[in-house]
Amino acid sequence: MSCSGMSRRGGWGWAVLLVFSLLAVQGAQAQSGAAWTPAGSMSVARYGHTATVLLSGQVLVVGGSNGSEFPEAAELYDPATGLWSSAGSMSTGRIDHTATLLPSGQVLVAGGLTGQWEASAEIYDPWTNTWSLTSRMLTDRLQHTATALPTGQVLVSGGWNNNTALDSAELYDPWSGTWTATGNMTMARISHSARMMSSGEVLVMGGTDGFNYLSSAELYQPWSGSWTPIAGMTNDRAYGASSPLPSGRVLYTGGNSDDWLLASAEVYDPWQGSWGAVANMAMRREDHTATEVRSGIVLVAGGIGIGSGGALDSAEVFDWWKDTWSAAPKMSTARRFHTATFLPSGKVLVVGGYDGNTALASAELYSPGPSPWAPVGSMETGRFSHSATLLPSGEVLVAGGFYANASTALYDPVQGRWRATGDLGTGRSDPGATLLVSGKVLVVGGWSHGTFASAELYDPQTGTWTPTGSMSTARRSHTVTLLPSGKVLVTGGYGTHGVLATAELYEPATGIWRPAGSMSEARYLHTATVLASGQVLITGGSNSSMSYPAAAELYDPATNTWSSTGSMHRGRRSHTATLLGSGRVLAAGGWSNGVLATAELYEPETGTWTYTSNLGTGRFIHEATLLSSGQVLATGGAHSSNMNDTLATVELYDPETGTWSFASHMLTNRGSHSATLLLSGQVLVAGGDSGSYPPLDVTELYTP
């Protein structure tokens, strides 16, 4: 099928849509607890408009068509009150334009159709609720894309110009208010999709050239102003909808092609530089929306489908972690050419559109249903490979970490918020930390521009750090374990000259470190678990030959000696080891020349290991937390060798049945994070690596 050189918007030049028989929807399960609720109505019905979340959290709706004209009036939706209000009027009503949030908090509206192809652009100022013209684009265009770059500039690419598809691109500089040309795309494109990538590049995909649907994709490099073609999609497609996925991936759903309407979807993996097919939607659809509501969970809503009578009221949810689609509750109104906007509350605001007969003024909110996870603010500083320690007060102290330098933060569970506290004397990533009997926190080792032997003490009464005695050996990726005696055992790690087998004991009363013998195996990224007997079980890690020892060993504080015990069935590092209520130890996941999903149990009475059921997803650099129920909560981690493929998935291990089951996903994918059991029985997850820069500063709370 080819595309004619005419607009596709209803009421002013749509081609007549063919109607096909309705496809059966099979195997779809409704989303538990998900629901749509009314969100009032705009003063003006419209489709083909834009919706932009402002810094205030309000949503600015601009432009579109009411079926006969292009309204100049703009409107604001306030999620706090659920009310609509005027946002002034543009100088020119327009449709098929773009609206982009600028670093200043203002919004740039550019191009579109005003009765003619348009190059004009204007700025909305939320502080004064007024509009002002800015310089015109270099080229008239509509059905183009606009992408905010990390520099603050806005990249506009492609679109229609007088029935001609464009390959040109230009940049808007918000500080000078001017447009400059940048490199041309390798293909002319209309109604394509563009996504900002974690690399700083812009991915442009699909669309049409006015005659043919496109499967091609390309990347724009802001530093050179040039475009590079990349692997094409598996399907030609335009008028589909794209959404971000974890670790920088991009999902492209549905659309139209030479095969007519599509139910297929595919994912671009920036780490592999390729596209891969995923499960098909239940409905063929185009002119729909796709919105990520939780990490890896995407809501697809509305559009037009075969036999839909002009618009769809159906919605479905894609779970990237499971590669499955499931039915969501239907919208109250069938709509296409609508907008879907993710709100800070976690809900999705759907506004306006076309129902097959008329433009719509109504709006509705999608709630993805209850989740045991809730956001609890920002630490202000992003970090991973940090320490997190529960204080006697119930607060959690987070210290150091990669990119965090010396900064620390305290989470107050009563207030449900974070505040800064005193900085470490030495900025350090990958330190070890433990709460002492005195109530102070010992942080030891780690690295920055070198590996540290130094240690510091945090006093919760004063919020300050003071130096204490240094270890005899600098080390990172070591273990730090509070013994029943109140002393602290540090084992292994990576030192100045390689992997370590040595161990040291810290005496809090004197601040002095003493030798604690040596393990039989040098290791780092291992685990240390205090058993009911008071002995310490050491498992896994990586050794000096970069292999993964299966041999486990025991430290006896009473004799200050080491002895071997049974070996795991599989050597592993960056795994977790959790003391269960039964006294056994659960070792789960990790890395051993590949990501592991296996888990095994250590029986202290016999010194033997037995396999238990596998995790549903292989993972390493994850966290495992023993809950008050006796179950073990495994969160996040990574499941690919490039360590950028971080997870939001969560699993629960039940010691009674020896099985794992998936629990609700975290709100954000992360690895090398911290997970701390609070006095309330909740679990605080903080920071981590999401697979892209910068590290995460966002935190979330799990309520069992």
C-alpha positions as CSV (number, residue, x, y, z in Angstrom):
1,M,0.0,0.0,0.0
2,S,1.3,3.5,-0.8
3,C,0.6,6.8,0.9
4,S,-0.9,9.6,-1.0
5,G,0.4,13.2,-0.5
6,M,-2.6,14.3,1.6
7,S,-3.1,14.8,5.3
8,R,-4.6,12.0,7.3
9,R,-6.6,14.1,9.8
10,G,-10.3,13.7,10.1
11,G,-12.8,16.4,9.0
12,W,-10.4,17.9,6.5
13,G,-9.1,15.4,4.1
14,W,-9.0,11.9,5.5
15,A,-8.9,9.1,3.0
16,V,-11.9,6.8,3.5
17,L,-10.9,4.0,5.9
18,L,-11.7,0.4,4.9
19,V,-13.6,-1.6,7.4
20,F,-12.6,-5.2,8.1
21,S,-14.1,-7.9,10.2
22,L,-13.2,-7.8,13.9
23,L,-10.3,-10.0,15.0
24,A,-10.9,-12.3,18.0
25,V,-9.0,-11.4,21.1
26,Q,-7.8,-14.5,22.8
27,G,-5.9,-15.3,26.0
28,A,-6.0,-11.7,27.3
29,Q,-6.3,-11.4,31.1
30,A,-7.5,-8.1,32.6
31,Q,-5.1,-6.1,34.6
32,S,-5.8,-6.6,38.3
33,G,-7.0,-3.4,40.0
34,A,-6.5,-1.2,36.9
35,A,-9.2,1.3,36.2
36,W,-10.2,4.4,34.2
37,T,-11.8,7.4,35.9
38,P,-13.2,10.7,34.4
39,A,-10.8,13.7,34.4
40,G,-13.2,16.4,33.4
41,S,-13.4,18.0,30.0
42,M,-11.6,20.7,28.2
43,S,-13.4,23.8,27.1
44,V,-12.6,23.0,23.5
45,A,-13.0,19.6,21.8
46,R,-9.8,18.7,19.8
47,Y,-7.8,16.0,18.2
48,G,-4.3,16.1,16.7
49,H,-3.2,18.3,19.7
50,T,-0.2,18.0,22.0
51,A,0.0,17.5,25.8
52,T,3.1,18.5,27.8
53,V,3.9,18.0,31.5
54,L,5.2,21.3,33.0
55,L,7.7,21.6,35.8
56,S,4.7,22.3,38.1
57,G,3.2,18.9,37.3
58,Q,0.3,20.5,35.3
59,V,-0.3,19.4,31.7
60,L,-0.5,22.0,28.9
61,V,-2.8,21.0,26.0
62,V,-2.3,23.0,22.8
63,G,-3.7,23.1,19.3
64,G,-5.5,20.4,17.3
65,S,-8.7,20.5,15.3
66,N,-12.3,20.5,16.5
67,G,-13.4,19.2,13.1
68,S,-13.9,22.5,11.4
69,E,-11.2,24.8,12.6
70,F,-7.9,25.0,14.6
71,P,-8.5,26.5,18.0
72,E,-6.0,29.0,19.3
73,A,-7.0,28.5,22.9
74,A,-4.7,26.4,25.1
75,E,-5.7,24.7,28.4
76,L,-4.1,23.5,31.6
77,Y,-5.0,20.3,33.6
78,D,-4.0,20.3,37.2
79,P,-3.6,16.8,38.6
80,A,-3.8,18.1,42.2
81,T,-7.3,19.4,41.8
82,G,-8.5,17.5,38.7
83,L,-9.6,20.9,37.1
84,W,-9.0,22.5,33.7
85,S,-8.2,26.2,33.3
86,S,-7.2,28.5,30.5
87,A,-3.6,28.7,29.3
88,G,-4.1,31.7,27.1
89,S,-4.1,31.6,23.3
90,M,-1.5,31.0,20.7
91,S,-1.1,33.5,18.0
92,T,-2.1,30.8,15.5
93,G,-4.2,27.7,15.9
94,R,-2.4,24.7,14.5
95,I,-2.5,20.9,14.2
96,D,0.2,18.3,13.6
97,H,2.7,20.5,15.4
98,T,5.2,19.7,18.1
99,A,5.4,20.9,21.7
100,T,8.7,20.6,23.7
101,L,9.5,21.5,27.3
102,L,12.6,23.7,27.4
103,P,15.1,23.9,30.3
104,S,13.6,27.2,31.4
105,G,10.2,25.4,32.0
106,Q,8.8,27.2,29.0
107,V,7.2,25.2,26.1
108,L,8.2,25.6,22.4
109,V,5.4,25.0,19.9
110,A,6.6,24.7,16.3
111,G,5.2,24.1,12.9
112,G,2.0,22.3,12.0
113,L,-0.9,23.1,9.8
114,T,-2.8,26.4,10.1
115,G,-4.7,26.2,6.9
116,Q,-1.2,26.1,5.2
117,W,2.1,24.4,6.0
118,E,3.6,26.4,8.8
119,A,7.1,27.5,9.9
120,S,6.0,29.7,12.8
121,A,7.0,28.9,16.4
122,E,5.9,30.3,19.7
123,I,6.7,30.0,23.4
124,Y,4.4,29.4,26.3
125,D,5.6,30.9,29.6
126,P,3.9,29.1,32.5
127,W,5.0,31.8,35.0
128,T,3.0,34.5,33.3
129,N,0.5,32.2,31.4
130,T,1.2,34.0,28.2
131,W,2.4,33.2,24.6
132,S,5.0,35.0,22.6
133,L,6.4,34.5,19.1
134,T,9.9,33.3,18.6
135,S,11.8,33.0,15.3
136,R,10.4,30.9,12.5
137,M,11.8,27.6,11.5
138,L,13.9,27.5,8.4
139,T,11.3,25.2,6.7
140,D,7.5,24.9,6.8
141,R,6.7,21.5,8.2
142,L,4.0,19.3,9.9
143,Q,3.9,15.8,11.2
144,H,7.6,16.2,12.1
145,T,9.3,15.2,15.4
146,A,10.9,17.5,18.0
147,T,13.3,16.1,20.6
148,A,14.9,18.0,23.5
149,L,18.7,17.4,23.6
150,P,20.8,17.3,26.7
151,T,22.3,20.6,25.5
152,G,18.9,22.3,25.9
153,Q,18.5,22.6,22.2
154,V,15.6,21.1,20.3
155,L,16.1,18.9,17.3
156,V,13.3,19.1,14.7
157,S,13.4,16.5,11.9
158,G,11.4,15.5,8.8
159,G,7.7,16.1,8.2
160,W,5.5,17.3,5.3
161,N,6.2,20.5,3.3
162,N,3.7,21.3,0.5
163,N,3.0,17.6,-0.1
164,T,6.7,16.8,-0.1
165,A,8.4,14.6,2.5
166,L,11.4,16.2,4.2
167,D,14.8,14.8,5.1
168,S,16.0,18.1,6.6
169,A,16.5,18.8,10.3
170,E,17.1,21.9,12.3
171,L,18.0,23.0,15.8
172,Y,16.3,25.5,18.1
173,D,18.6,27.4,20.6
174,P,16.4,28.5,23.5
175,W,19.0,31.0,24.7
176,S,19.2,32.9,21.4
177,G,15.7,32.0,20.2
178,T,17.1,31.1,16.7
179,W,17.0,28.1,14.4
180,T,20.0,26.7,12.5
181,A,20.3,23.9,10.0
182,T,21.9,20.6,11.0
183,G,22.6,17.5,9.0
184,N,19.9,15.9,6.8
185,M,18.5,12.5,7.7
186,T,19.4,9.7,5.3
187,M,15.7,9.3,4.5
188,A,12.8,11.7,4.1
189,R,10.2,10.9,6.7
190,I,6.6,11.8,7.7
191,S,4.8,10.6,10.8
192,H,7.9,8.9,12.1
193,S,8.9,8.4,15.7
194,A,11.9,9.9,17.6
195,R,13.3,8.9,21.0
196,M,16.2,10.4,23.0
197,M,18.7,7.7,23.9
198,S,20.9,7.4,27.0
199,S,24.0,7.8,24.8
200,G,22.8,11.4,23.9
201,E,21.9,10.3,20.4
202,V,18.4,10.6,18.9
203,L,16.8,7.5,17.4
204,V,14.5,8.2,14.5
205,M,12.5,5.2,13.1
206,G,9.8,4.4,10.6
207,G,7.3,6.7,9.0
208,T,6.5,7.2,5.4
209,D,8.3,9.1,2.5
210,G,4.9,10.1,1.1
211,F,4.6,7.0,-1.1
212,N,6.0,4.0,0.9
213,Y,6.1,2.9,4.5
214,L,9.6,2.7,6.0
215,S,11.3,0.1,8.1
216,S,14.6,2.1,8.2
217,A,16.0,3.8,11.4
218,E,18.9,6.1,12.0
219,L,20.7,7.9,14.8
220,Y,21.5,11.6,15.1
221,Q,24.8,12.5,16.8
222,P,24.5,16.0,18.4
223,W,28.2,16.4,18.7
224,S,28.8,16.1,14.9
225,G,25.4,17.1,13.6
226,S,25.3,14.0,11.5
227,W,23.0,11.0,11.0
228,T,24.0,7.4,10.8
229,P,21.8,4.6,9.5
230,I,21.3,1.6,11.7
231,A,19.6,-1.8,11.4
232,G,16.1,-1.5,10.1
233,M,12.9,-2.7,11.8
234,T,11.4,-6.0,11.0
235,N,8.3,-4.3,9.7
236,D,7.6,-1.2,7.6
237,R,5.5,1.0,9.8
238,A,4.1,4.5,10.3
239,Y,1.4,6.0,12.5
240,G,2.4,3.6,15.3
241,A,3.4,4.5,18.8
242,S,6.8,4.2,20.6
243,S,7.7,4.0,24.3
244,P,10.9,3.8,26.3
245,L,11.8,0.5,28.0
246,P,14.5,-0.4,30.6
247,S,18.2,0.0,29.9
248,G,17.6,2.4,27.0
249,R,15.5,0.1,24.8
250,V,12.7,1.4,22.7
251,L,9.4,-0.3,22.0
252,Y,7.5,0.5,18.7
253,T,3.9,-0.8,18.5
254,G,1.4,-1.3,15.7
255,G,0.9,1.3,13.0
256,N,0.2,0.9,9.3
257,S,2.3,-0.7,6.6
258,D,2.0,-2.4,3.2
259,D,0.3,-5.2,5.1
260,W,-2.3,-2.7,6.4
261,L,-2.9,-2.4,10.1
262,L,-0.3,-4.1,12.4
263,A,-0.6,-5.9,15.6
264,S,3.1,-6.6,15.7
265,A,5.6,-4.8,18.0
266,E,9.4,-4.7,18.1
267,V,12.2,-3.5,20.4
268,Y,15.4,-1.7,19.6
269,D,18.3,-2.7,21.7
270,P,21.0,0.0,21.7
271,W,23.6,-2.3,23.2
272,Q,23.2,-4.8,20.4
273,G,22.3,-2.2,17.7
274,S,19.5,-4.3,16.4
275,W,15.7,-4.8,16.5
276,G,13.9,-7.8,17.8
277,A,10.3,-8.9,17.5
278,V,8.2,-9.3,20.7
279,A,4.8,-10.7,21.3
280,N,1.9,-9.3,19.1
281,M,-0.8,-7.0,20.5
282,A,-4.3,-8.5,20.8
283,M,-5.6,-5.8,18.4
284,R,-4.3,-4.4,15.1
285,R,-4.2,-0.6,15.7
286,E,-2.7,2.7,14.5
287,D,-3.1,6.3,15.7
288,H,-2.9,4.9,19.2
289,T,-0.7,5.9,22.2
290,A,2.0,3.9,24.1
291,T,2.9,5.0,27.6
292,E,5.4,3.4,30.0
293,V,3.5,3.3,33.3
294,R,6.1,1.3,35.3
295,S,9.5,0.0,34.4
296,G,9.0,-2.3,31.4
297,I,5.2,-2.0,31.6
298,V,3.6,-0.1,28.7
299,L,-0.1,0.9,28.3
300,V,-1.3,1.0,24.7
301,A,-4.7,2.8,24.3
302,G,-7.2,3.6,21.6
303,G,-6.4,4.2,17.9
304,I,-8.2,2.6,15.0
305,G,-8.5,-1.1,14.3
306,I,-10.0,-3.4,11.8
307,G,-13.8,-3.2,12.1
308,S,-13.5,-0.6,14.9
309,G,-16.0,1.8,13.5
310,G,-13.7,4.7,13.4
311,A,-12.0,4.4,16.8
312,L,-11.1,2.0,19.5
313,D,-12.0,2.1,23.2
314,S,-9.8,-0.9,24.0
315,A,-6.5,-0.8,25.9
316,E,-3.8,-3.4,26.6
317,V,-0.7,-3.6,28.6
318,F,2.7,-5.0,27.5
319,D,5.0,-6.6,30.1
320,W,8.5,-6.5,28.6
321,W,9.9,-8.7,31.4
322,K,7.5,-11.5,30.4
323,D,7.0,-10.6,26.7
324,T,3.3,-10.8,27.2
325,W,0.2,-8.6,26.4
326,S,-2.8,-8.5,28.7
327,A,-6.2,-6.7,28.4
328,A,-6.7,-3.5,30.3
329,P,-10.1,-2.0,31.1
330,K,-11.7,-0.2,28.3
331,M,-11.7,3.6,28.1
332,S,-15.1,5.2,28.6
333,T,-14.8,6.7,25.1
334,A,-13.4,5.3,21.9
335,R,-10.7,7.7,20.6
336,R,-7.8,8.1,18.2
337,F,-5.5,11.1,17.6
338,H,-5.6,11.6,21.4
339,T,-2.7,12.2,23.8
340,A,-1.6,10.0,26.7
341,T,0.6,11.6,29.3
342,F,2.3,10.0,32.2
343,L,1.8,12.0,35.4
344,P,4.1,12.1,38.4
345,S,1.4,10.3,40.4
346,G,1.9,7.2,38.2
347,K,-1.4,7.6,36.4
348,V,-1.9,8.3,32.7
349,L,-3.9,11.3,31.5
350,V,-5.7,10.6,28.1
351,V,-7.1,13.7,26.5
352,G,-9.4,14.5,23.6
353,G,-9.2,12.7,20.3
354,Y,-11.6,11.6,17.6
355,D,-14.3,9.0,18.1
356,G,-15.0,8.3,14.4
357,N,-17.7,11.0,14.3
358,T,-16.6,14.0,16.2
359,A,-13.8,15.7,18.1
360,L,-13.7,15.0,21.9
361,A,-13.3,17.4,24.8
362,S,-13.4,14.7,27.5
363,A,-10.4,13.4,29.4
364,E,-9.8,10.3,31.6
365,L,-7.2,8.9,33.9
366,Y,-5.8,5.4,33.8
367,S,-4.6,4.0,37.1
368,P,-2.4,0.8,36.7
369,G,-3.8,-0.6,40.0
370,P,-2.3,-1.0,43.4
371,S,1.3,-1.8,43.8
372,P,3.3,-2.7,46.8
373,W,5.9,-0.2,45.6
374,A,5.7,3.5,46.2
375,P,8.2,6.3,45.4
376,V,9.7,7.9,48.4
377,G,11.7,10.8,46.9
378,S,15.2,11.5,45.9
379,M,18.5,11.2,47.8
380,E,19.5,14.3,45.7
381,T,22.7,12.5,44.7
382,G,22.7,9.5,42.3
383,R,24.8,6.6,43.5
384,F,25.4,2.9,43.1
385,S,27.8,0.5,45.0
386,H,27.1,2.5,48.1
387,S,26.4,1.4,51.7
388,A,23.0,1.5,53.4
389,T,22.7,1.0,57.2
390,L,19.7,0.8,59.4
391,L,20.2,3.0,62.5
392,P,18.6,2.3,66.0
393,S,16.3,5.3,65.4
394,G,14.8,3.5,62.4
395,E,16.4,5.9,59.9
396,V,18.6,4.6,57.1
397,L,22.1,6.0,56.4
398,V,23.3,5.9,52.8
399,A,27.0,6.7,52.3
400,G,29.3,7.1,49.4
401,G,28.9,5.1,46.2
402,F,29.9,5.6,42.6
403,Y,29.7,9.2,41.5
404,A,28.4,10.2,45.0
405,N,31.9,10.9,46.3
406,A,31.7,11.8,50.0
407,S,28.0,12.6,50.2
408,T,25.6,10.9,52.6
409,A,21.9,11.0,53.1
410,L,19.4,9.9,55.8
411,Y,16.0,8.5,55.1
412,D,13.4,9.2,57.8
413,P,10.6,6.6,57.6
414,V,8.3,8.6,59.8
415,Q,8.5,11.7,57.6
416,G,8.9,9.5,54.5
417,R,11.7,11.8,53.1
418,W,15.4,12.2,52.7
419,R,17.8,14.8,54.2
420,A,21.5,15.4,53.9
421,T,23.8,14.6,56.8
422,G,27.6,15.1,57.3
423,D,29.9,14.2,54.5
424,L,32.4,11.3,54.7
425,G,36.0,12.4,55.3
426,T,37.0,10.5,52.2
427,G,34.7,10.0,49.2
428,R,34.5,6.2,48.5
429,S,32.7,3.8,46.2
430,D,32.1,0.2,47.1
431,P,32.8,0.6,50.8
432,G,31.8,-1.9,53.5
433,A,29.6,-0.7,56.4
434,T,28.0,-2.1,59.5
435,L,26.2,-0.8,62.6
436,L,28.2,-1.2,65.8
437,V,26.8,-2.0,69.2
438,S,27.4,1.6,70.2
439,G,25.0,2.8,67.6
440,K,27.7,4.3,65.5
441,V,28.3,3.2,61.9
442,L,31.7,1.9,60.7
443,V,32.5,2.5,57.0
444,V,35.7,0.9,55.8
445,G,37.7,0.5,52.6
446,G,36.4,1.2,49.1
447,W,38.0,3.2,46.3
448,S,38.0,6.4,44.4
449,H,41.3,7.3,42.7
450,G,42.9,4.4,44.6
451,T,41.9,1.7,47.0
452,F,41.5,2.7,50.7
453,A,42.6,1.0,54.0
454,S,41.1,3.9,56.0
455,A,37.9,3.7,58.0
456,E,35.5,6.2,59.5
457,L,32.8,6.3,62.2
458,Y,29.4,8.0,61.8
459,D,27.8,9.3,65.0
460,P,24.0,9.6,64.6
461,Q,23.8,12.0,67.6
462,T,25.9,14.6,65.9
463,G,25.6,13.7,62.2
464,T,29.3,13.8,61.8
465,W,32.1,11.4,60.7
466,T,35.4,10.9,62.5
467,P,38.4,8.8,61.4
468,T,39.2,5.6,63.2
469,G,42.1,3.1,62.8
470,S,43.0,1.9,59.3
471,M,43.2,-1.7,58.1
472,S,46.6,-3.1,57.4
473,T,45.5,-3.7,53.8
474,A,43.6,-1.5,51.4
475,R,40.6,-3.3,49.9
476,R,37.3,-2.9,48.0
477,S,34.6,-5.4,47.1
478,H,35.2,-7.0,50.5
479,T,32.8,-8.1,53.2
480,V,32.2,-6.3,56.6
481,T,30.4,-8.4,59.2
482,L,29.4,-7.6,62.8
483,L,30.2,-10.5,65.1
484,P,28.2,-11.5,68.2
485,S,31.2,-10.2,70.3
486,G,30.7,-6.7,68.8
487,K,33.9,-6.9,66.8
488,V,33.9,-6.5,63.1
489,L,35.3,-9.0,60.6
490,V,36.5,-7.9,57.2
491,T,37.4,-10.5,54.6
492,G,39.1,-10.6,51.2
493,G,38.4,-8.0,48.6
494,Y,40.5,-6.4,45.8
495,G,43.6,-4.7,47.0
496,T,46.3,-2.6,45.6
497,H,48.1,-5.6,44.2
498,G,45.2,-7.9,43.4
499,V,42.7,-10.2,45.0
500,L,43.1,-10.8,48.8
501,A,42.7,-13.9,51.0
502,T,43.5,-12.0,54.3
503,A,41.0,-11.1,57.0
504,E,41.1,-8.5,59.8
505,L,39.2,-7.8,63.0
506,Y,38.2,-4.4,64.2
507,E,37.9,-3.7,68.0
508,P,35.5,-0.8,68.5
509,A,36.7,-0.1,72.0
510,T,40.2,0.7,70.8
511,G,39.8,1.4,67.1
512,I,42.5,-1.0,66.3
513,W,42.6,-3.7,63.6
514,R,44.2,-7.1,64.2
515,P,44.9,-10.0,61.8
516,A,42.2,-12.7,61.5
517,G,44.1,-15.2,59.5
518,S,43.6,-15.9,55.9
519,M,41.0,-17.7,53.8
520,S,42.1,-20.7,51.8
521,E,41.0,-18.9,48.7
522,A,41.6,-15.3,47.7
523,R,38.2,-13.8,46.7
524,Y,36.3,-10.6,46.1
525,L,32.6,-9.9,45.3
526,H,31.9,-12.8,47.7
527,T,29.4,-13.0,50.7
528,A,29.8,-13.4,54.4
529,T,26.9,-14.6,56.6
530,V,26.8,-15.0,60.4
531,L,25.3,-18.4,61.3
532,A,23.3,-19.2,64.4
533,S,26.5,-20.8,65.8
534,G,28.3,-17.4,65.6
535,Q,30.6,-18.8,62.8
536,V,30.8,-16.8,59.5
537,L,30.1,-18.6,56.2
538,I,32.1,-17.3,53.2
539,T,30.7,-18.2,49.8
540,G,31.7,-17.6,46.2
541,G,33.4,-14.5,44.7
542,S,36.0,-14.2,42.1
543,N,39.7,-15.2,42.7
544,S,43.1,-14.1,41.4
545,S,42.7,-16.3,38.3
546,M,39.3,-14.7,37.6
547,S,37.5,-17.9,38.1
548,Y,34.6,-18.5,40.5
549,P,35.4,-20.8,43.5
550,A,32.6,-23.1,44.6
551,A,34.4,-23.9,47.8
552,A,33.0,-22.3,50.9
553,E,34.7,-21.8,54.2
554,L,34.0,-21.0,57.9
555,Y,35.5,-18.4,60.2
556,D,35.3,-19.3,63.9
557,P,35.5,-16.1,66.1
558,A,36.2,-18.2,69.2
559,T,39.5,-19.6,67.9
560,N,40.2,-17.0,65.2
561,T,40.7,-19.8,62.7
562,W,39.4,-20.8,59.3
563,S,38.1,-24.2,58.1
564,S,36.7,-25.5,54.9
565,T,33.1,-26.7,54.6
566,G,31.0,-28.2,51.7
567,S,31.3,-26.6,48.3
568,M,28.4,-25.1,46.4
569,H,27.3,-26.9,43.3
570,R,28.2,-23.8,41.2
571,G,30.8,-21.2,41.9
572,R,29.3,-17.7,41.7
573,R,30.1,-14.1,42.4
574,S,27.9,-10.9,42.8
575,H,25.3,-13.3,44.2
576,T,23.3,-13.0,47.5
577,A,23.5,-15.2,50.6
578,T,20.6,-14.9,53.1
579,L,20.3,-16.5,56.5
580,L,16.8,-18.1,56.7
581,G,14.7,-18.5,59.9
582,S,15.6,-22.3,59.8
583,G,19.3,-21.4,60.2
584,R,20.0,-22.5,56.6
585,V,21.6,-20.1,54.1
586,L,20.1,-19.4,50.7
587,A,22.7,-18.5,47.9
588,A,20.9,-17.2,44.8
589,G,21.8,-15.9,41.4
590,G,25.2,-14.4,40.6
591,W,27.7,-14.6,37.7
592,S,29.8,-17.6,36.6
593,N,30.8,-17.1,33.0
594,G,27.2,-16.1,32.5
595,V,24.3,-15.0,34.5
596,L,22.9,-17.6,36.9
597,A,19.3,-18.3,37.9
598,T,20.2,-21.2,40.1
599,A,19.9,-21.2,43.9
600,E,21.1,-23.5,46.6
601,L,20.8,-24.0,50.3
602,Y,23.5,-24.5,52.9
603,E,22.8,-26.8,55.9
604,P,25.1,-25.8,58.8
605,E,24.5,-29.1,60.7
606,T,25.9,-31.2,57.8
607,G,28.0,-28.6,56.0
608,T,26.3,-29.6,52.7
609,W,24.7,-27.7,49.9
610,T,21.5,-28.8,48.0
611,Y,19.8,-27.2,45.1
612,T,16.5,-25.4,45.5
613,S,14.3,-24.1,42.7
614,N,15.6,-21.6,40.2
615,L,14.9,-17.9,40.1
616,G,12.5,-17.0,37.4
617,T,15.1,-14.7,36.0
618,G,18.9,-15.0,36.1
619,R,20.3,-12.0,37.9
620,F,23.5,-10.7,39.5
621,I,24.4,-7.4,41.3
622,H,20.9,-7.8,42.8
623,E,19.8,-7.6,46.5
624,A,18.0,-10.2,48.7
625,T,16.2,-9.2,51.8
626,L,14.7,-11.5,54.5
627,L,11.2,-10.3,55.2
628,S,9.4,-10.6,58.5
629,S,7.3,-13.3,57.0
630,G,10.4,-15.5,56.5
631,Q,10.3,-15.1,52.8
632,V,13.2,-13.6,50.8
633,L,12.7,-10.7,48.5
634,A,15.1,-10.6,45.5
635,T,15.1,-7.2,43.7
636,G,16.6,-5.9,40.5
637,G,20.1,-6.7,39.4
638,A,21.3,-7.3,35.8
639,H,20.7,-10.3,33.5
640,S,23.1,-9.8,30.6
641,S,26.9,-9.8,30.2
642,N,27.2,-6.1,29.4
643,M,25.9,-5.2,32.9
644,N,23.7,-2.5,31.3
645,D,20.7,-4.8,31.2
646,T,19.2,-4.0,34.6
647,L,16.0,-5.4,36.0
648,A,12.9,-4.0,37.7
649,T,11.6,-7.6,38.3
650,V,11.1,-8.8,41.8
651,E,10.8,-12.4,43.1
652,L,9.8,-14.0,46.4
653,Y,11.4,-17.2,47.8
654,D,9.2,-19.2,50.1
655,P,11.3,-21.4,52.4
656,E,8.2,-23.5,53.2
657,T,7.8,-24.7,49.6
658,G,11.3,-24.0,48.3
659,T,9.9,-22.1,45.3
660,W,10.3,-18.6,43.8
661,S,7.4,-16.6,42.5
662,F,7.3,-13.2,40.7
663,A,6.0,-10.2,42.7
664,S,5.1,-6.8,41.5
665,H,7.9,-5.0,39.6
666,M,9.8,-2.1,41.1
667,L,9.0,1.3,39.7
668,T,12.5,1.6,38.3
669,N,15.0,-1.0,36.9
670,R,18.2,-1.0,38.9
671,G,21.3,-3.0,39.9
672,S,24.1,-2.4,42.4
673,H,21.5,-0.7,44.6
674,S,20.7,-1.2,48.3
675,A,17.7,-2.8,49.9
676,T,17.2,-2.3,53.6
677,L,14.6,-3.9,55.9
678,L,13.0,-1.2,58.0
679,L,11.6,-1.6,61.5
680,S,8.1,-1.5,60.0
681,G,8.8,-4.6,57.9
682,Q,8.9,-2.5,54.7
683,V,11.9,-2.6,52.4
684,L,13.7,0.6,51.3
685,V,15.4,0.4,47.9
686,A,17.8,3.2,47.1
687,G,20.0,4.2,44.2
688,G,21.6,1.9,41.7
689,D,22.6,1.6,38.1
690,S,19.8,1.7,35.6
691,G,22.1,1.0,32.6
692,S,22.6,4.6,31.7
693,Y,24.2,7.8,33.2
694,P,23.7,9.3,35.7
695,P,23.2,6.8,38.5
696,L,19.8,6.7,40.2
697,D,18.9,9.1,43.0
698,V,15.3,7.9,43.2
699,T,14.2,5.5,45.9
700,E,11.1,3.4,46.5
701,L,9.5,1.5,49.3
702,Y,8.1,-2.1,49.3
703,T,5.2,-2.9,51.6
704,P,4.8,-6.7,51.9
